[in-house]
Amino acid sequence: MDYSTPDNTQNTPPKGNGMAIGALVCGILSLAGLLCMFPSFIFGGFAIVFALLSKGKERRILSVAKAGLTLGSIGIVLAAGIMITSVYTVLSNPQLMEQYETLYEQIYGSDFENDLNSIFPFTPEENGLDRYSPFPEDTF
């Protein structure tokens, strides 16, 4: 073997390795961001984008990028699940809803229902709509 010319082909990292590692780091941060919920969406999105960009023109995605893609996706799904569950819990529990309305009045100085009616100024009954039907009563 000739030692005068260096053979760097074996020591070079695969192309897209930096993006793959970035995807893994963002995927881990998306799981850690579940404590604050919104960073989980941001880092999960970055993890997915970095994992897809790390592929480049290759046929396969690196295993590090696959791990980042998986962790980022899990972080987004878990954050969405936590957010939906939290909103449902508050809105379905009358005691929590009363506490929310009290806190709303303390912060904004107005009633929650009045503010909601100012945004949506009519009720379904005023427009001839049944509460559970999107069609006017005289349609059928």
N, C-alpha and C positions, 0 to 999 in steps of 0.2 A: 504494500500500500504506500502511496506517495503522500508524505506528510507536509509537503510544501504548499499544497492548495487545500484550504479548509473545506470540509464537506458539511455544510450547514443544513442540508435538506432534512436530516433526521431531527435536528434540534429546534426547528422552527415550529411554533404553535400553529394549529390549524386556523385557517382564515375565519373570521367571525367569532373568535374565542372571546374577545373583549365584550362583544354584545351578549354572548351567551352568559358570561359571568355577571354582566349587568342585569340580565333577565333573572338570574338566580337571586341576586342581592335584592332586587325590587320585589321578587316573589316572597322572600323572607320578610321584608319590610311590610308587605301587604298583610301578612299574618300578624305581625307585631302591631300593625296599625288598627287591628280590630278593637283595641282598647279605646280608640278615639273615633272609629267608624269611617270617617271621610278619608283619612290617609290610605285606608285599605283600598278604596276605589281608585285613587290616584296611582299608588304604587302597583296595584294589580294591573291597571291599564298599561303602565310603562313596562311591566314584566312581559305582558303579552306582545306588545309592539317590539321590544328588544329581542324576544325569542324568535319572532317571525323575521326580523331583520338580520339576525345572526345566520340564518339559513343561506342567504345570498343566492348564488346560482347552484348551490349544491342540491343533491336530491334528498338528503336526509338532514334532519335537525340534530345538532349535537345533544348528547344526553344531559349536559348541564343546562342547555336551553330548554329541553323538555321538562326538566325539574322546575325551572323558573316559570315556564308556561303553566304547569300544573299548580304550583303554589299561588301564582297570581290569580288564576281562575278560581281556586278554592277561596282565596281571600275575598274576591269580589262577591261570590255566591254567599259566603257566610255573612259578610257585611250587609248585603241586601236582605238576607233572612233576619238578621238581628234588627234592622231598621223596620221591616214590615211587622215583625212580632212586637216591637216596642210601641209602634203606632196603634196596632190593634189592641194591645193591652190597655193603653190609656183610654182609647175611645170606647171600649166595651165595658169598662169598669166605671159605674156611676160615681163611686167615691173618688177615684183618681180624676175623673172629669170635673167634679166639683172643685178639687184642689187646683186643677189646671185653670178653671175659670176664675177662681179667687186670685191666683198668681197673675193671670192675665190682667185682671182689673188693677192689681197693685202696680204692675209694670206700666201699662198703657193708659190707665185712668179711664177706661171705658169698658162697657160690657161686651163680652165675646160675641153673643148672639146679635147685638146691634151692629157690630162691625161686620159680622158675617152677612147680615141682611143688607148692609150698605154695598157689599161686593156683589151679592146675588139679590137684587131688589124684589124678586117675586117668589112666591111659593108655587108649587105645582098646581094647587087647587085654584089659584087665581087665574091661571091660563086654561082651565078646563082639562087639566091633566090629572090622571089618577096618580097617587103617590108611587105606585109600583109599576106603572105603565108609561112608556115614553110617548104614547099616542093620545091625542085628545079623545074625549069620551064619545064624540059624535062621528068618529072615523069609521066605526064598524056598525 
